[in-house]
Structure formats: structure tokens, C-alpha cells
Amino acid sequence: MKNYFKLFTASFLLLTNSLFAQTDIIKMHNGETVKGKVLKVEEYTIVYKYEGEDAEVTVSKYAISNITYKSGRVQEITEKINIKGEDDWEKVVIIEDKAYAAGLKKVDEVRGKTGLINFQTGNSGDKKAEKKLKEAAAILGCPFILLTSDKSTVGANSNTIGGSQNIKKGIAYKY
């Protein structure tokens, strides 16, 4: 009788492992684990189906830590970006396509601009506005900004001091 029990237990464990091995496991940076089937790994997104469902889900690679495929192979996708405060502004990533924010959590709108009267050239003004935009996101603890507006305005008389102003707007996202 003990041998039958051992045989049954071993068979059950093998069956259970083979059932779990039929799905891919996606580990998200927010701590969530998704079981399903990875359909496509694209440049900035991953398309998958939840286990037992047919609807396709598209998620930004920025939201995913790694994928363990049913074969057992583990593919690292992205490293988590930790933002602890304004000093981490250089780590903030600006994204320009809404699909690249799929799977991330929208936090708030952010803005960075140069003064109306300034001594910036076009390029240095653009960099200063980008830095302010990233600092605003870092203060919120957000590692990502979806850029929604990027404007450079030139005054009526461009020969005057501070004839241009740079304004960048975006939506801050986190895991």
C-alpha cells in the first residue's frame, strides 16, 4: 500500500509541475506576477494573454522585470529604476509614445520651463526645461514621464534679451 501511495504522490507532483510549466510567468516591477502566454516581445512592449483568456494585453517593457518561459528560460527585461527624491532626477526616463507607458501607474502632470526673460540659447534652454521636468517627476517619486508637449516660443522681437522660452509638459508615471 505504501508503494501505491508513493507512486500516486510522485505522479501527482509530476502532473502538477507539467501543468504549471504550460504557462509563462511575467514578473512586474510593481510586485505583481502574471501567468499566461507571451505572444510577442517587441522593442518597447510585450504582448501576452492571461492564462485561460483570449484577450491580448500589451504592456511596456519598463513595467516588467523578467519573464520565465515555460521552457524554464528566464529573460531579463528591464531593471527597476528607484527614485528617492529630487536628487535622482537624472534617472528619470522621458517616453514619447503612450504605448510605452502601458502597465505603469499615472501619477500627475509635470512641467518644466525656462523663464520668459533668460540668457539661454535654444539648446541650453531646452536642456534646462528638460531638467526641471525630470526634477518635478523625481519629487513625485516617478521614474517615467510621458511627454505631452514640447514648445519653444520666440518673442515678437528676437533681438531682445530672453527672446525665447522653452516649455515641456508631461504625465509622470511610476510602477
C-alpha positions, 0 to 999 in steps of 0.5 A: 500500500505504501508503494501505491501511495508513493507512486500516486504522490510522485505522479501527482507532483509530476502532473502538477509541475507539467501543468504549471510549466504550460504557462509563462510567468511575467514578473512586474516591477510593481510586485505583481506576477502574471501567468499566461502566454507571451505572444510577442516581445517587441522593442518597447512592449510585450504582448501576452494573454492571461492564462485561460483568456483570449484577450491580448494585453500589451504592456511596456517593457519598463513595467516588467522585470523578467519573464520565465518561459515555460521552457524554464528560460528566464529573460531579463527585461528591464531593471527597476529604476528607484527614485528617492527624491529630487536628487535622482532626477537624472534617472528619470526616463522621458517616453514619447509614445503612450504605448510605452507607458502601458502597465505603469501607474499615472501619477500627475502632470509635470512641467518644466520651463525656462523663464520668459526673460533668460540668457539661454540659447535654444539648446541650453534652454531646452536642456534646462526645461528638460531638467526641471521636468525630470526634477518635478517627476523625481519629487513625485517619486516617478521614474517615467514621464510621458511627454505631452508637449514640447514648445519653444516660443520666440518673442515678437522681437528676437533681438531682445534679451530672453527672446525665447522660452522653452516649455515641456509638459508631461504625465509622470508615471511610476510602477 
